[in-house]
Amino acid sequence: MSKNAAWQKSAPVFAALGDPTRLRLLATLCAGGALSIAQLTAGTAITRQAVTKHLQMLAGAGLVRDSWQGRQRLWELEPSRLDEARRALDAIAAQWDQALARLKRHVEN
């Protein structure tokens, strides 16, 4: 996969993570494993309906997945998409480091 294709594939992940509520939900799922909507909304002012919409956005970006356990819908982290996004950021960081090295060489000459 080309770098451009990898960045385009990661764009929905970064868009999903741009919202503080979705970022908090993802952090909660990272720490707590599979959780229900009721567990995710406990102790917060956010409604279950709002959490459901945010989880659907995260699912659309491939960051979470749901499963049914009896009558309860559980949500859990999908770590592979975060790994892909991290690799895209690593590639950007490497390009930035190369650009700074070129600038340094240019200034020193």
Secondary structure as the mmCIF struct_conf table of DSSP 4:
data_model
#
loop_
_struct_conf.conf_type_id
_struct_conf.id
_struct_conf.beg_label_comp_id
_struct_conf.beg_label_asym_id
_struct_conf.beg_label_seq_id
_struct_conf.end_label_comp_id
_struct_conf.end_label_asym_id
_struct_conf.end_label_seq_id
HELX_RH_AL_P HELX_RH_AL_P1 LYS A 3 LEU A 17
TURN_TY1_P TURN_TY1_P1 GLY A 18 GLY A 18
BEND BEND1 ASP A 19 ASP A 19
HELX_RH_AL_P HELX_RH_AL_P2 PRO A 20 GLY A 32
BEND BEND2 ALA A 34 ALA A 34
STRN STRN1 LEU A 35 SER A 36
HELX_RH_AL_P HELX_RH_AL_P3 ILE A 37 THR A 41
TURN_TY1_P TURN_TY1_P2 ALA A 42 GLY A 43
BEND BEND3 THR A 44 ILE A 46
HELX_RH_AL_P HELX_RH_AL_P4 ARG A 48 GLY A 60
TURN_TY1_P TURN_TY1_P3 ALA A 61 GLY A 62
BEND BEND4 LEU A 63 LEU A 63
STRN STRN2 VAL A 64 GLN A 69
TURN_TY1_P TURN_TY1_P4 GLY A 70 ARG A 71
STRN STRN3 GLN A 72 LEU A 77
HELX_RH_AL_P HELX_RH_AL_P5 PRO A 79 GLU A 108
#
